[in-house]
Amino acid sequence: MRAIGSYVILRKQQEEVKNSMGLIMTEANEKDIRYKLAEVVSAGDDVKDLDVGASVFYDSAASSDIRIDGEKLAVVLDRNVVIVL
């Protein structure tokens, strides 16, 4: 599997989100969080500064989900990756 053009394929990562009182937020509460953590699986030829395996935050509102070999992945344009860790 390989991304083309300026598309990026991401594997969503689970992150433990705590509120100000230290309580762990559930997945239902995370819908309010727009930017999600993921790992780069593949980046198209037009994508600069993103390496496979890099951890990034991406705009989940601009992503599309796809299932490949039973694994749910996200597909975004490179401009929707906002932070590289």
N, C-alpha and C positions, 0 to 999 in steps of 0.2 A: 504494500500500500504506500502510495506517495502522493503528497499534496501537489497541486499544480498552480502556476501563476502566483498570485499574492494570497493564496489561502494557507491556513495553518490548521493542522489537526491536533487537538488537545485531549489529554486524558485528565478528566476531572479528579482532583485530589480532595480527600476529606480533611476538613480543618475543624478543630475544636474551637468554637466561638463562645466566649464568655461575656456576659453583660457586666455592667459596672459593679454589681454586687457579687460577682464571681460565679454566678449560676451558668451552667452550660446551656446554650441556646439549642433548641431542637431544629430539625430541618424545616418545619413549618414556619418558624420564626425567621429562618434565613432567606425567605423569599423577598424580604425587604432589602437584602444586601445585593446590590447590582453587580459588583465586581467579584469574581470567583477565582480561586486558586486552581491552577492546572499545570500539567507537565507537557511540554512540546513533544509530540510523537513524530510529526513530519512537518516540514515547511517547504512551500513552493519555491521555484527558482527565482522569483522576483522578490522574495522576502530577504531583508537584510537584518543582521544583528540578532537573529534567533537561531540557537543551536538545538539540536535534538537533545532532550533530557533536561532542558532549562526549565526552571519553575517560573511561572508568570501569573499575573492577574489579568483577566480578560473581561470584557463587557458581556455578561451573560444575556442581556436583552438583545444583543446583535448576533447571537450564536444559533446554530442549527444542530440538533442532535442527530447522530447516525449510529447504527449498530453494525459493527463488523466483527465477524467470528464470535458473536455473543457478547461483545464488549461495547458498552455505550460510550461514544466519543463525541466531542464537540468540534464543529467546523466554524472557523471565523476568518474574516479578512485580517491581514496583518495590522491594519490601522485600529482594530478593535482590541489589540493587545496593548495594555496601558502601562504595565510595570514588569520589568524583568528582574528577578531576585538574584 
